[in-house]
Amino acid sequence: MQNMLLDFAASDELAGFRLQRLEIYNWGTFHNRVWVMNLNGENALLTGDIGSGKSTLVDAVTTLLVPPQRIAYNKAAGADSRERSLRSYVMGYYKTERSDSGHASKPVALRDHNSYSVILSVFGNSGYGQILTLAQVFWSKDLSGQPNRFYLIARQDMTITEHFADFGSDINLLRKRLRAVPKTDIYDSFPPYAADFRRRFGIDNDQALDLFHQTVSMKSVGNLTAFVRTHMLEAADTRPRINALLNHFDDLTRAHEAVVKAKRQ
């Protein structure tokens, strides 16, 4: 069936939705301009020195696809889960400094609450000639708390430079302008945004995104059986089935006893 569906494509090597391009603006230490990675749907090997930003790019893709409450940032580097956060990426924390008293340290940011951040990915399905853009826009109203954000899905190719710039400092103006773009939907929370892109990507099971999060930054698998049970098998309540089997066994036992009794009589 799969081969039949792909008969119209020149090759099935790039079947399904694949990452065509990743763009980031003011994300982590990628500061003050748009950074672009053109992957063109091909497999890619991301290399670089320690601290060059590899995990930062991985976390950008993870942020686009994984529910916020499930994300553990900088997992690819094996770091403490508290080392990075959405706020640290949006504000651009890059070092810590001792306070004036010398007893505590505080992060130093590249940006303040007057800036905004964008992460954007373009996915393409060459077999069907389909393009899907996923994007998230972040901003902070103050110097404490987690950033605000909204989510975008567009059934066309979009770029940060063309569609997410030159709007001043009014995020509502940007949101209004994006709503006017054809084939574009704006969401204020992750669940409807995720339901939309999952439907378009053909991802039926929510657990697939959790598996993606676990494998995208995996360094090693200590116990393969435990990994499969935890991340690849759906959780199921077997108690009702066990109770049904026990009841069925009791019925068979009573039937057997009735047959034995009848024979004796």
Secondary structure, DSSP 8 states (H G I E B T S, - for coil): -HHHHTTTSS-STT-S-EEEEEEEEEETTEEEEEEEEE-TT--------TTSSHHHHHHHHHHHHS-GGG--TTGGGT--TTS--HHHHHHTEEEEEE-TTSS-EEEEES--TT-EEEEEEEEEETTTTEEEEEEEEEE-SSSSS--EEEEEEESS---HHHHSSSSTT-HHHHHHHHHTSTTEEEESSHHHHHHHHHHHHT---THHHHHHHHHHT----S-HHHHHHHHTS-----HHHHHHHHHHHHHHHHHHHHHHHHHH-
